[in-house]
């Protein structure tokens, strides 16, 4: 696991990003993506995923191939898409 901590200008912790293998992602997150109409036919662009911890909450950042285009998709720990671009 590769880990990277980010701090703001005042030295306050902002976030920690860890690279994890797809096999380490909780099953409910994988099930959510597989059953979603937008992401169900997508494939993983990489063999790892970023797990990002922040003060506001933690999420998984996937690089997914959707209709031939790589998109970054953020999924919170409770299975909600918080960003897809």
Buried (B, 14 or more C-beta within 10 A) or exposed (E): EEEEEEEEEEEEEEBBBBBBEEEEBEEEBBEBBEEBEEBEEBEEBBEBBBBBBEEEEBBBBBBBBBEEEEBEBBBBBEBEBEEBE
